[in-house]
């Protein structure tokens, strides 16, 4: 009973008990659950509360068509006790089933044949009886639909249409779960194309990631439908990756992290104690014995005395350095390898209460099954059901097999605690088809992109000057001067339209085909003017490739690196264990940066370098130069606010301070080593930062690059279908927090893994028209903005054409 319920719309004591994580779903031997008991006693408020509704105080059941009480909302909670209200504030959404504390089993007949509605009628409460009949009928209809769908023949699997995200890339979608940010994940699910059950990159849903990272609060919010407008995550959905792990498997691995947590905590405590001791030594000075030794040394030569002091200082600094390194390593272990160890019981209980299957089987490496379990005994003895041969690499394991022998008793108690609460039956069954659909690949995430048939015209490689000169002349004939447009959201970036003519761009596209196809199988092949051969792997590199020790790709992401290293280690027998550790501890590190929300991982594009003579770019540079930022274009009396007003020169607009660097002399302002990109369908360029490079020495002065130039050789304006799009936009990102985005060791992209999560949002998309050029800063030139994070977005698999781009750099005179 709940003695406080007469003054409220719902029982606050029951709400408080629910906030403690107590399950309301046990059913006794007579088939009675809490709804039966509440109906038997005429408790309207309790029945409504358990089924996700509220019964307004002092009113009979509302006279609506389905005779259901009003949904429980935030307004109705304002008058209740704060402690009882806390777990339900903003948790009760529009769908009652999404917030119900019990399932369909609590509306079934007991051993005497009575349903809760029958017990309410026997108690003399006709309003409660009528309302419970309506609720029972609604549940019965859902079960009937689910059974009919299960019996119906499976519909043919449709080929999924490509889906592009609006604002948040998949790395941010999963990253919000990796850092446990409930509000950010809810925002992404409400504003973008994602669903709470999406398994985009093979690591599972956001529930898998939240469990693996040990965020109990986010796990609870996802299970209760608080982050996706009432949509609940499928608690028994296995990940589509290598092992088929369910969230409960991942929750079991949290128990195995307790030992790591204890060891890292001790190391951190020892390091901090040592640092405090060393700091105290600095404050109080040296001890008596050391003072005596110093006094003895002072009686000798002064030089010897200084030498002793210097050695003491160096030794003290080294001890401090070692203590700091030990503390940093311990914190890293606590944040990654031991994450969630303290919340293991809470997360495991939450999943069990949501109906997680304790007998679900995943295929895991044999070494990851802990000793003492039934599966481990079968592994050691080689005895399997039906005299089946023992698997050599992967074993079928239940969640309890991954928790360790020390947690066996604890898991058994948790499973027994909710054993009488079977999972809800009104949810539609989910059938998983492991066969790849048309257009999908069952190979690794870096399988080769589909081949594109194209007709290439014979183009001379000996005269690039003519190609660029004719392109500029064609553009001038159409429009005398280019037009400049700023890129909103990307400081310092702008687009010049009508830089090259469309016919010359078409010739350059065919030219790029010859260059890329002639560059051989090695990424980043060089092609010089007059040389059509490119180059291939050397004999030594081919031997390394056969041995699995080929050099890492230049544009390798964290996800591809993890799979490549795991593949290499698998030859030594420990590759699968390495991959399993990443899936269970840090799944975000396996999300490829070129994955789109439809689950397609696009092949990274490698540039083909093309060296052209400076004369070839002379007319192109002359057409662009008036619009490029330079110190010569800034008035001598320009202040730090110059370039902001409407009358300011275009070259300095949007800059926080005037440029302090001058463009390289005319004819030398553009890099002559061009990078040619051909984005075939199914390819993309991962998010990255462009870096400044040293240019040639001009008139005795060094030059340095300050701006990136991207020339679009084709665009959507030449497609026959006006509604079609090639894709391949240049997409810019900005971080979602003021904290600087962590970069990789090479500084070319963001850092992923080891607890780092790149949380970014789209700031602009540039879909260049044919013959246009995009300029954005990337250097350290004074007065220039920082290099923005950007990507070459994916070209659709359904596209019939490729996307062609040339890239160069703008040089400035280095400061002396």
BELRAPE-V969525 format. One record per residue. N is the residue number from 1. RES is the residue in three letters. SS is DSSP state (@ for helix, = for strand, . for the rest). Layout:
# BELRAPE-V969525
N_RES_SS ; N_RES_SS
This chain:
# BELRAPE-V969525
1_UNK_. ; 2_UNK_. ; 3_UNK_. ; 4_UNK_. ; 5_UNK_@ ; 6_UNK_@ ; 7_UNK_@ ; 8_UNK_. ; 9_UNK_. ; 10_UNK_. ; 11_UNK_. ; 12_UNK_@ ; 13_UNK_@ ; 14_UNK_@ ; 15_UNK_@ ; 16_UNK_@ ; 17_UNK_@ ; 18_UNK_@ ; 19_UNK_@ ; 20_UNK_. ; 21_UNK_. ; 22_UNK_. ; 23_UNK_. ; 24_UNK_. ; 25_UNK_. ; 26_UNK_. ; 27_UNK_. ; 28_UNK_. ; 29_UNK_. ; 30_UNK_. ; 31_UNK_. ; 32_UNK_. ; 33_UNK_. ; 34_UNK_@ ; 35_UNK_@ ; 36_UNK_@ ; 37_UNK_@ ; 38_UNK_@ ; 39_UNK_@ ; 40_UNK_@ ; 41_UNK_. ; 42_UNK_. ; 43_UNK_. ; 44_UNK_@ ; 45_UNK_@ ; 46_UNK_@ ; 47_UNK_@ ; 48_UNK_@ ; 49_UNK_@ ; 50_UNK_@ ; 51_UNK_. ; 52_UNK_. ; 53_UNK_= ; 54_UNK_. ; 55_UNK_. ; 56_UNK_. ; 57_UNK_. ; 58_UNK_. ; 59_UNK_. ; 60_UNK_. ; 61_UNK_. ; 62_UNK_. ; 63_UNK_. ; 64_UNK_. ; 65_UNK_. ; 66_UNK_. ; 67_UNK_. ; 68_UNK_. ; 69_UNK_. ; 70_UNK_. ; 71_UNK_= ; 72_UNK_. ; 73_UNK_. ; 74_UNK_. ; 75_UNK_@ ; 76_UNK_@ ; 77_UNK_@ ; 78_UNK_. ; 79_UNK_. ; 80_UNK_. ; 81_UNK_. ; 82_UNK_@ ; 83_UNK_@ ; 84_UNK_@ ; 85_UNK_@ ; 86_UNK_@ ; 87_UNK_@ ; 88_UNK_@ ; 89_UNK_. ; 90_UNK_. ; 91_UNK_. ; 92_UNK_. ; 93_UNK_. ; 94_UNK_. ; 95_UNK_. ; 96_UNK_@ ; 97_UNK_@ ; 98_UNK_@ ; 99_UNK_@ ; 100_UNK_. ; 101_UNK_. ; 102_UNK_. ; 103_UNK_. ; 104_UNK_@ ; 105_UNK_@ ; 106_UNK_@ ; 107_UNK_@ ; 108_UNK_. ; 109_UNK_. ; 110_UNK_. ; 111_UNK_. ; 112_UNK_. ; 113_UNK_. ; 114_UNK_. ; 115_UNK_. ; 116_UNK_@ ; 117_UNK_@ ; 118_UNK_@ ; 119_UNK_@ ; 120_UNK_@ ; 121_UNK_@ ; 122_UNK_@ ; 123_UNK_. ; 124_UNK_. ; 125_UNK_. ; 126_UNK_@ ; 127_UNK_@ ; 128_UNK_@ ; 129_UNK_@ ; 130_UNK_@ ; 131_UNK_@ ; 132_UNK_@ ; 133_UNK_@ ; 134_UNK_@ ; 135_UNK_@ ; 136_UNK_@ ; 137_UNK_@ ; 138_UNK_@ ; 139_UNK_@ ; 140_UNK_@ ; 141_UNK_@ ; 142_UNK_@ ; 143_UNK_@ ; 144_UNK_@ ; 145_UNK_@ ; 146_UNK_@ ; 147_UNK_@ ; 148_UNK_@ ; 149_UNK_@ ; 150_UNK_@ ; 151_UNK_@ ; 152_UNK_. ; 153_UNK_. ; 154_UNK_. ; 155_UNK_. ; 156_UNK_. ; 157_UNK_. ; 158_UNK_. ; 159_UNK_. ; 160_UNK_. ; 161_UNK_. ; 162_UNK_. ; 163_UNK_. ; 164_UNK_. ; 165_UNK_. ; 166_UNK_. ; 167_UNK_. ; 168_UNK_. ; 169_UNK_. ; 170_UNK_@ ; 171_UNK_@ ; 172_UNK_@ ; 173_UNK_@ ; 174_UNK_@ ; 175_UNK_@ ; 176_UNK_@ ; 177_UNK_@ ; 178_UNK_@ ; 179_UNK_. ; 180_UNK_. ; 181_UNK_. ; 182_UNK_@ ; 183_UNK_@ ; 184_UNK_@ ; 185_UNK_@ ; 186_UNK_@ ; 187_UNK_@ ; 188_UNK_@ ; 189_UNK_@ ; 190_UNK_@ ; 191_UNK_@ ; 192_UNK_. ; 193_UNK_. ; 194_UNK_. ; 195_UNK_. ; 196_UNK_. ; 197_UNK_. ; 198_UNK_. ; 199_UNK_. ; 200_UNK_. ; 201_UNK_. ; 202_UNK_. ; 203_UNK_. ; 204_UNK_. ; 205_UNK_. ; 206_UNK_@ ; 207_UNK_@ ; 208_UNK_@ ; 209_UNK_@ ; 210_UNK_@ ; 211_UNK_@ ; 212_UNK_@ ; 213_UNK_. ; 214_UNK_. ; 215_UNK_. ; 216_UNK_@ ; 217_UNK_@ ; 218_UNK_@ ; 219_UNK_@ ; 220_UNK_@ ; 221_UNK_@ ; 222_UNK_@ ; 223_UNK_@ ; 224_UNK_. ; 225_UNK_. ; 226_UNK_. ; 227_UNK_. ; 228_UNK_. ; 229_UNK_. ; 230_UNK_. ; 231_UNK_. ; 232_UNK_. ; 233_UNK_. ; 234_UNK_. ; 235_UNK_. ; 236_UNK_. ; 237_UNK_. ; 238_UNK_. ; 239_UNK_. ; 240_UNK_. ; 241_UNK_. ; 242_UNK_. ; 243_UNK_. ; 244_UNK_. ; 245_UNK_. ; 246_UNK_. ; 247_UNK_@ ; 248_UNK_@ ; 249_UNK_@ ; 250_UNK_@ ; 251_UNK_@ ; 252_UNK_@ ; 253_UNK_@ ; 254_UNK_@ ; 255_UNK_@ ; 256_UNK_@ ; 257_UNK_. ; 258_UNK_@ ; 259_UNK_@ ; 260_UNK_@ ; 261_UNK_@ ; 262_UNK_@ ; 263_UNK_@ ; 264_UNK_@ ; 265_UNK_@ ; 266_UNK_@ ; 267_UNK_@ ; 268_UNK_@ ; 269_UNK_@ ; 270_UNK_@ ; 271_UNK_@ ; 272_UNK_@ ; 273_UNK_@ ; 274_UNK_@ ; 275_UNK_@ ; 276_UNK_@ ; 277_UNK_@ ; 278_UNK_@ ; 279_UNK_@ ; 280_UNK_@ ; 281_UNK_@ ; 282_UNK_@ ; 283_UNK_@ ; 284_UNK_@ ; 285_UNK_. ; 286_UNK_. ; 287_UNK_. ; 288_UNK_@ ; 289_UNK_@ ; 290_UNK_@ ; 291_UNK_@ ; 292_UNK_@ ; 293_UNK_@ ; 294_UNK_@ ; 295_UNK_@ ; 296_UNK_@ ; 297_UNK_@ ; 298_UNK_@ ; 299_UNK_@ ; 300_UNK_. ; 301_UNK_. ; 302_UNK_@ ; 303_UNK_@ ; 304_UNK_@ ; 305_UNK_@ ; 306_UNK_@ ; 307_UNK_@ ; 308_UNK_@ ; 309_UNK_@ ; 310_UNK_@ ; 311_UNK_@ ; 312_UNK_@ ; 313_UNK_@ ; 314_UNK_@ ; 315_UNK_@ ; 316_UNK_@ ; 317_UNK_@ ; 318_UNK_@ ; 319_UNK_@ ; 320_UNK_@ ; 321_UNK_@ ; 322_UNK_@ ; 323_UNK_@ ; 324_UNK_@ ; 325_UNK_@ ; 326_UNK_@ ; 327_UNK_@ ; 328_UNK_@ ; 329_UNK_@ ; 330_UNK_@ ; 331_UNK_@ ; 332_UNK_@ ; 333_UNK_@ ; 334_UNK_@ ; 335_UNK_@ ; 336_UNK_. ; 337_UNK_. ; 338_UNK_. ; 339_UNK_. ; 340_UNK_. ; 341_UNK_@ ; 342_UNK_@ ; 343_UNK_@ ; 344_UNK_@ ; 345_UNK_@ ; 346_UNK_@ ; 347_UNK_@ ; 348_UNK_@ ; 349_UNK_@ ; 350_UNK_@ ; 351_UNK_@ ; 352_UNK_@ ; 353_UNK_@ ; 354_UNK_. ; 355_UNK_. ; 356_UNK_. ; 357_UNK_. ; 358_UNK_. ; 359_UNK_. ; 360_UNK_. ; 361_UNK_. ; 362_UNK_= ; 363_UNK_= ; 364_UNK_= ; 365_UNK_= ; 366_UNK_@ ; 367_UNK_@ ; 368_UNK_@ ; 369_UNK_. ; 370_UNK_. ; 371_UNK_. ; 372_UNK_. ; 373_UNK_. ; 374_UNK_@ ; 375_UNK_@ ; 376_UNK_@ ; 377_UNK_@ ; 378_UNK_@ ; 379_UNK_@ ; 380_UNK_@ ; 381_UNK_@ ; 382_UNK_. ; 383_UNK_. ; 384_UNK_. ; 385_UNK_@ ; 386_UNK_@ ; 387_UNK_@ ; 388_UNK_. ; 389_UNK_. ; 390_UNK_. ; 391_UNK_. ; 392_UNK_. ; 393_UNK_. ; 394_UNK_= ; 395_UNK_= ; 396_UNK_= ; 397_UNK_= ; 398_UNK_. ; 399_UNK_@ ; 400_UNK_@ ; 401_UNK_@ ; 402_UNK_@ ; 403_UNK_. ; 404_UNK_. ; 405_UNK_@ ; 406_UNK_@ ; 407_UNK_@ ; 408_UNK_@ ; 409_UNK_@ ; 410_UNK_@ ; 411_UNK_@ ; 412_UNK_@ ; 413_UNK_@ ; 414_UNK_@ ; 415_UNK_@ ; 416_UNK_@ ; 417_UNK_@ ; 418_UNK_. ; 419_UNK_. ; 420_UNK_. ; 421_UNK_. ; 422_UNK_. ; 423_UNK_. ; 424_UNK_. ; 425_UNK_. ; 426_UNK_. ; 427_UNK_. ; 428_UNK_. ; 429_UNK_. ; 430_UNK_. ; 431_UNK_. ; 432_UNK_. ; 433_UNK_. ; 434_UNK_. ; 435_UNK_. ; 436_UNK_. ; 437_UNK_. ; 438_UNK_. ; 439_UNK_. ; 440_UNK_. ; 441_UNK_. ; 442_UNK_. ; 443_UNK_. ; 444_UNK_. ; 445_UNK_. ; 446_UNK_. ; 447_UNK_. ; 448_UNK_. ; 449_UNK_. ; 450_UNK_. ; 451_UNK_. ; 452_UNK_. ; 453_UNK_. ; 454_UNK_. ; 455_UNK_. ; 456_UNK_. ; 457_UNK_. ; 458_UNK_. ; 459_UNK_. ; 460_UNK_. ; 461_UNK_. ; 462_UNK_. ; 463_UNK_. ; 464_UNK_@ ; 465_UNK_@ ; 466_UNK_@ ; 467_UNK_@ ; 468_UNK_@ ; 469_UNK_@ ; 470_UNK_@ ; 471_UNK_@ ; 472_UNK_@ ; 473_UNK_@ ; 474_UNK_@ ; 475_UNK_@ ; 476_UNK_@ ; 477_UNK_@ ; 478_UNK_@ ; 479_UNK_. ; 480_UNK_. ; 481_UNK_. ; 482_UNK_. ; 483_UNK_= ; 484_UNK_= ; 485_UNK_= ; 486_UNK_= ; 487_UNK_. ; 488_UNK_. ; 489_UNK_. ; 490_UNK_. ; 491_UNK_. ; 492_UNK_. ; 493_UNK_. ; 494_UNK_= ; 495_UNK_= ; 496_UNK_= ; 497_UNK_= ; 498_UNK_. ; 499_UNK_. ; 500_UNK_. ; 501_UNK_. ; 502_UNK_@ ; 503_UNK_@ ; 504_UNK_@ ; 505_UNK_@ ; 506_UNK_@ ; 507_UNK_@ ; 508_UNK_@ ; 509_UNK_@ ; 510_UNK_@ ; 511_UNK_@ ; 512_UNK_@ ; 513_UNK_@ ; 514_UNK_@ ; 515_UNK_@ ; 516_UNK_@ ; 517_UNK_@ ; 518_UNK_@ ; 519_UNK_. ; 520_UNK_. ; 521_UNK_. ; 522_UNK_. ; 523_UNK_. ; 524_UNK_. ; 525_UNK_. ; 526_UNK_= ; 527_UNK_= ; 528_UNK_= ; 529_UNK_. ; 530_UNK_. ; 531_UNK_. ; 532_UNK_. ; 533_UNK_. ; 534_UNK_. ; 535_UNK_. ; 536_UNK_. ; 537_UNK_. ; 538_UNK_. ; 539_UNK_@ ; 540_UNK_@ ; 541_UNK_@ ; 542_UNK_@ ; 543_UNK_@ ; 544_UNK_@ ; 545_UNK_@ ; 546_UNK_@ ; 547_UNK_. ; 548_UNK_. ; 549_UNK_. ; 550_UNK_. ; 551_UNK_. ; 552_UNK_. ; 553_UNK_. ; 554_UNK_. ; 555_UNK_. ; 556_UNK_. ; 557_UNK_. ; 558_UNK_@ ; 559_UNK_@ ; 560_UNK_@ ; 561_UNK_@ ; 562_UNK_@ ; 563_UNK_@ ; 564_UNK_@ ; 565_UNK_@ ; 566_UNK_@ ; 567_UNK_@ ; 568_UNK_@ ; 569_UNK_@ ; 570_UNK_. ; 571_UNK_. ; 572_UNK_. ; 573_UNK_. ; 574_UNK_. ; 575_UNK_@ ; 576_UNK_@ ; 577_UNK_@ ; 578_UNK_@ ; 579_UNK_@ ; 580_UNK_@ ; 581_UNK_@ ; 582_UNK_@ ; 583_UNK_@ ; 584_UNK_@ ; 585_UNK_@ ; 586_UNK_. ; 587_UNK_@ ; 588_UNK_@ ; 589_UNK_@ ; 590_UNK_@ ; 591_UNK_. ; 592_UNK_. ; 593_UNK_. ; 594_UNK_. ; 595_UNK_= ; 596_UNK_. ; 597_UNK_. ; 598_UNK_. ; 599_UNK_. ; 600_UNK_. ; 601_UNK_= ; 602_UNK_. ; 603_UNK_= ; 604_UNK_= ; 605_UNK_. ; 606_UNK_. ; 607_UNK_. ; 608_UNK_= ; 609_UNK_= ; 610_UNK_= ; 611_UNK_= ; 612_UNK_. ; 613_UNK_. ; 614_UNK_@ ; 615_UNK_@ ; 616_UNK_@ ; 617_UNK_@ ; 618_UNK_@ ; 619_UNK_@ ; 620_UNK_@ ; 621_UNK_@ ; 622_UNK_@ ; 623_UNK_@ ; 624_UNK_@ ; 625_UNK_@ ; 626_UNK_. ; 627_UNK_. ; 628_UNK_. ; 629_UNK_. ; 630_UNK_. ; 631_UNK_@ ; 632_UNK_@ ; 633_UNK_@ ; 634_UNK_. ; 635_UNK_. ; 636_UNK_. ; 637_UNK_. ; 638_UNK_. ; 639_UNK_. ; 640_UNK_. ; 641_UNK_. ; 642_UNK_. ; 643_UNK_. ; 644_UNK_. ; 645_UNK_. ; 646_UNK_. ; 647_UNK_. ; 648_UNK_. ; 649_UNK_. ; 650_UNK_. ; 651_UNK_. ; 652_UNK_. ; 653_UNK_. ; 654_UNK_. ; 655_UNK_. ; 656_UNK_. ; 657_UNK_. ; 658_UNK_. ; 659_UNK_. ; 660_UNK_. ; 661_UNK_. ; 662_UNK_. ; 663_UNK_= ; 664_UNK_. ; 665_UNK_. ; 666_UNK_. ; 667_UNK_. ; 668_UNK_. ; 669_UNK_. ; 670_UNK_= ; 671_UNK_. ; 672_UNK_. ; 673_UNK_= ; 674_UNK_= ; 675_UNK_= ; 676_UNK_= ; 677_UNK_= ; 678_UNK_= ; 679_UNK_= ; 680_UNK_. ; 681_UNK_. ; 682_UNK_. ; 683_UNK_= ; 684_UNK_= ; 685_UNK_= ; 686_UNK_= ; 687_UNK_= ; 688_UNK_= ; 689_UNK_. ; 690_UNK_. ; 691_UNK_. ; 692_UNK_. ; 693_UNK_. ; 694_UNK_= ; 695_UNK_. ; 696_UNK_. ; 697_UNK_. ; 698_UNK_= ; 699_UNK_. ; 700_UNK_. ; 701_UNK_= ; 702_UNK_. ; 703_UNK_= ; 704_UNK_= ; 705_UNK_= ; 706_UNK_= ; 707_UNK_= ; 708_UNK_= ; 709_UNK_= ; 710_UNK_= ; 711_UNK_= ; 712_UNK_= ; 713_UNK_. ; 714_UNK_. ; 715_UNK_. ; 716_UNK_@ ; 717_UNK_@ ; 718_UNK_@ ; 719_UNK_. ; 720_UNK_. ; 721_UNK_. ; 722_UNK_. ; 723_UNK_. ; 724_UNK_. ; 725_UNK_. ; 726_UNK_. ; 727_UNK_= ; 728_UNK_. ; 729_UNK_. ; 730_UNK_= ; 731_UNK_= ; 732_UNK_= ; 733_UNK_= ; 734_UNK_= ; 735_UNK_= ; 736_UNK_. ; 737_UNK_. ; 738_UNK_. ; 739_UNK_. ; 740_UNK_. ; 741_UNK_. ; 742_UNK_. ; 743_UNK_= ; 744_UNK_. ; 745_UNK_. ; 746_UNK_. ; 747_UNK_. ; 748_UNK_. ; 749_UNK_. ; 750_UNK_= ; 751_UNK_. ; 752_UNK_. ; 753_UNK_= ; 754_UNK_. ; 755_UNK_. ; 756_UNK_= ; 757_UNK_. ; 758_UNK_. ; 759_UNK_. ; 760_UNK_= ; 761_UNK_= ; 762_UNK_= ; 763_UNK_= ; 764_UNK_= ; 765_UNK_= ; 766_UNK_= ; 767_UNK_. ; 768_UNK_. ; 769_UNK_. ; 770_UNK_. ; 771_UNK_. ; 772_UNK_. ; 773_UNK_= ; 774_UNK_= ; 775_UNK_= ; 776_UNK_= ; 777_UNK_= ; 778_UNK_. ; 779_UNK_. ; 780_UNK_. ; 781_UNK_. ; 782_UNK_. ; 783_UNK_. ; 784_UNK_. ; 785_UNK_. ; 786_UNK_. ; 787_UNK_. ; 788_UNK_. ; 789_UNK_= ; 790_UNK_= ; 791_UNK_= ; 792_UNK_= ; 793_UNK_. ; 794_UNK_. ; 795_UNK_= ; 796_UNK_. ; 797_UNK_. ; 798_UNK_. ; 799_UNK_. ; 800_UNK_. ; 801_UNK_. ; 802_UNK_. ; 803_UNK_= ; 804_UNK_= ; 805_UNK_= ; 806_UNK_= ; 807_UNK_= ; 808_UNK_= ; 809_UNK_= ; 810_UNK_= ; 811_UNK_= ; 812_UNK_= ; 813_UNK_= ; 814_UNK_. ; 815_UNK_. ; 816_UNK_.
